[in-house]
């Protein structure tokens, strides 16, 4: 349960590899799943620009964005600082309640075991993810925590929104990183 | 990913029901599993004293305690503020690395889906828990995230250390809470 680096400043002058993808500016008038996932995609670009595995998350409630975060594991040095976890904390602060009933999490990659569990514990209404993760994903990928009957909450899941774009971002990040990194690359969030 | 309430002060004058169990002071000379779990038990008592579900966690590394925390979901209003999550953040701060290789988590109840996943993501060597949780536990209880081959890390698990004492604490807390609480009791961490 980390304190996120709220300044969002990168300490390095520039990332190991530049992110070649630009941010997007969707119309505010159509607030559908693609709209919110596009904002999560922009967060993933922010992660890359800070040398983090490019995963972004946004939480929607009543048509508004109440949380937006990207992966910060390396910059804050905390294994719990995934995009989803930071967004869940932001959302509970915004709503003044740890129970996020009625809220939807948009995330660019299927949540890992920790974040899948956190989505359940937070009592989200819905999780929408872009890229399935057959290796680590626990909302239908390698396991389905949402399908366990005795867990006292269940989520509505939507898969594949903006999948190609978010996959391209992740794949190129790891491809570039394997070429340029002088140290071992953490592959736990790669989707190969 | 919450910021823990570091002051540890309770805003209420006294808990809804007093914790009838005293803390314990084991010898520092024998640093076995019972020693570290006893410290986790004391953390669980601290949780009760602050009207939180009594779950406590301690992380050991090289024979020393590098993290000690209790559940703070209600007091900080954050679904990610479980004892284990706060302890993982403390431990990564202590070691200066998000990879907690060689460290052992002691926790008074089998970790929930989120915390089981976090133990894997943090690359702990070992998790020792007191009370199995057949309803929510994901390290052998209702599911076994540690048994998924494609997840890139695996834990050594020890179950049942100080089980009776930690179970008694949880059971009495929920029994008393159901009698006295004017609002709905969150049962997601009960073990009935």
HADDOCK unambig.tbl for C-alpha pairs under 7 A between the chains (distance, minus, plus):
assign (segid A and resid 1 and name CA) (segid B and resid 1 and name CA) 4.39 0.50 0.50
assign (segid A and resid 1 and name CA) (segid B and resid 2 and name CA) 5.24 0.50 0.50
assign (segid A and resid 1 and name CA) (segid B and resid 3 and name CA) 6.80 0.50 0.50
assign (segid A and resid 1 and name CA) (segid B and resid 80 and name CA) 6.54 0.50 0.50
assign (segid A and resid 1 and name CA) (segid B and resid 81 and name CA) 6.35 0.50 0.50
assign (segid A and resid 1 and name CA) (segid B and resid 85 and name CA) 4.65 0.50 0.50
assign (segid A and resid 1 and name CA) (segid B and resid 86 and name CA) 4.67 0.50 0.50
assign (segid A and resid 1 and name CA) (segid B and resid 88 and name CA) 6.87 0.50 0.50
assign (segid A and resid 1 and name CA) (segid B and resid 89 and name CA) 5.27 0.50 0.50
assign (segid A and resid 2 and name CA) (segid B and resid 1 and name CA) 5.27 0.50 0.50
assign (segid A and resid 2 and name CA) (segid B and resid 2 and name CA) 6.04 0.50 0.50
assign (segid A and resid 2 and name CA) (segid B and resid 3 and name CA) 6.27 0.50 0.50
assign (segid A and resid 2 and name CA) (segid B and resid 89 and name CA) 5.23 0.50 0.50
assign (segid A and resid 3 and name CA) (segid B and resid 1 and name CA) 6.82 0.50 0.50
assign (segid A and resid 3 and name CA) (segid B and resid 2 and name CA) 6.28 0.50 0.50
assign (segid A and resid 3 and name CA) (segid B and resid 3 and name CA) 5.04 0.50 0.50
assign (segid A and resid 77 and name CA) (segid B and resid 92 and name CA) 6.67 0.50 0.50
assign (segid A and resid 77 and name CA) (segid B and resid 96 and name CA) 6.86 0.50 0.50
assign (segid A and resid 77 and name CA) (segid B and resid 97 and name CA) 5.51 0.50 0.50
assign (segid A and resid 77 and name CA) (segid B and resid 98 and name CA) 4.86 0.50 0.50
assign (segid A and resid 78 and name CA) (segid B and resid 89 and name CA) 5.90 0.50 0.50
assign (segid A and resid 78 and name CA) (segid B and resid 92 and name CA) 5.74 0.50 0.50
assign (segid A and resid 78 and name CA) (segid B and resid 98 and name CA) 4.55 0.50 0.50
assign (segid A and resid 79 and name CA) (segid B and resid 98 and name CA) 4.89 0.50 0.50
assign (segid A and resid 79 and name CA) (segid B and resid 99 and name CA) 6.98 0.50 0.50
assign (segid A and resid 79 and name CA) (segid B and resid 121 and name CA) 6.26 0.50 0.50
assign (segid A and resid 79 and name CA) (segid B and resid 122 and name CA) 5.19 0.50 0.50
assign (segid A and resid 80 and name CA) (segid B and resid 1 and name CA) 6.58 0.50 0.50
assign (segid A and resid 80 and name CA) (segid B and resid 118 and name CA) 6.58 0.50 0.50
assign (segid A and resid 81 and name CA) (segid B and resid 1 and name CA) 6.38 0.50 0.50
assign (segid A and resid 85 and name CA) (segid B and resid 1 and name CA) 4.66 0.50 0.50
assign (segid A and resid 86 and name CA) (segid B and resid 1 and name CA) 4.67 0.50 0.50
assign (segid A and resid 88 and name CA) (segid B and resid 1 and name CA) 6.83 0.50 0.50
assign (segid A and resid 89 and name CA) (segid B and resid 1 and name CA) 5.25 0.50 0.50
assign (segid A and resid 89 and name CA) (segid B and resid 2 and name CA) 5.24 0.50 0.50
assign (segid A and resid 89 and name CA) (segid B and resid 78 and name CA) 5.91 0.50 0.50
assign (segid A and resid 92 and name CA) (segid B and resid 77 and name CA) 6.68 0.50 0.50
assign (segid A and resid 92 and name CA) (segid B and resid 78 and name CA) 5.76 0.50 0.50
assign (segid A and resid 96 and name CA) (segid B and resid 77 and name CA) 6.87 0.50 0.50
assign (segid A and resid 97 and name CA) (segid B and resid 77 and name CA) 5.52 0.50 0.50
assign (segid A and resid 98 and name CA) (segid B and resid 77 and name CA) 4.84 0.50 0.50
assign (segid A and resid 98 and name CA) (segid B and resid 78 and name CA) 4.54 0.50 0.50
assign (segid A and resid 98 and name CA) (segid B and resid 79 and name CA) 4.90 0.50 0.50
assign (segid A and resid 99 and name CA) (segid B and resid 79 and name CA) 7.00 0.50 0.50
assign (segid A and resid 113 and name CA) (segid B and resid 114 and name CA) 6.73 0.50 0.50
assign (segid A and resid 113 and name CA) (segid B and resid 117 and name CA) 4.42 0.50 0.50
assign (segid A and resid 114 and name CA) (segid B and resid 113 and name CA) 6.72 0.50 0.50
assign (segid A and resid 114 and name CA) (segid B and resid 114 and name CA) 4.27 0.50 0.50
assign (segid A and resid 114 and name CA) (segid B and resid 115 and name CA) 6.30 0.50 0.50
assign (segid A and resid 114 and name CA) (segid B and resid 116 and name CA) 6.84 0.50 0.50
assign (segid A and resid 114 and name CA) (segid B and resid 117 and name CA) 3.85 0.50 0.50
assign (segid A and resid 114 and name CA) (segid B and resid 118 and name CA) 4.84 0.50 0.50
assign (segid A and resid 115 and name CA) (segid B and resid 114 and name CA) 6.28 0.50 0.50
assign (segid A and resid 116 and name CA) (segid B and resid 114 and name CA) 6.83 0.50 0.50
assign (segid A and resid 117 and name CA) (segid B and resid 113 and name CA) 4.41 0.50 0.50
assign (segid A and resid 117 and name CA) (segid B and resid 114 and name CA) 3.86 0.50 0.50
assign (segid A and resid 118 and name CA) (segid B and resid 80 and name CA) 6.59 0.50 0.50
assign (segid A and resid 118 and name CA) (segid B and resid 114 and name CA) 4.84 0.50 0.50
assign (segid A and resid 121 and name CA) (segid B and resid 79 and name CA) 6.28 0.50 0.50
assign (segid A and resid 122 and name CA) (segid B and resid 79 and name CA) 5.20 0.50 0.50
assign (segid A and resid 135 and name CA) (segid B and resid 150 and name CA) 5.24 0.50 0.50
assign (segid A and resid 135 and name CA) (segid B and resid 151 and name CA) 6.30 0.50 0.50
assign (segid A and resid 136 and name CA) (segid B and resid 150 and name CA) 6.84 0.50 0.50
assign (segid A and resid 136 and name CA) (segid B and resid 151 and name CA) 5.59 0.50 0.50
assign (segid A and resid 150 and name CA) (segid B and resid 135 and name CA) 5.24 0.50 0.50
assign (segid A and resid 150 and name CA) (segid B and resid 136 and name CA) 6.84 0.50 0.50
assign (segid A and resid 151 and name CA) (segid B and resid 135 and name CA) 6.31 0.50 0.50
assign (segid A and resid 151 and name CA) (segid B and resid 136 and name CA) 5.59 0.50 0.50
assign (segid A and resid 152 and name CA) (segid B and resid 188 and name CA) 6.32 0.50 0.50
assign (segid A and resid 188 and name CA) (segid B and resid 152 and name CA) 6.28 0.50 0.50
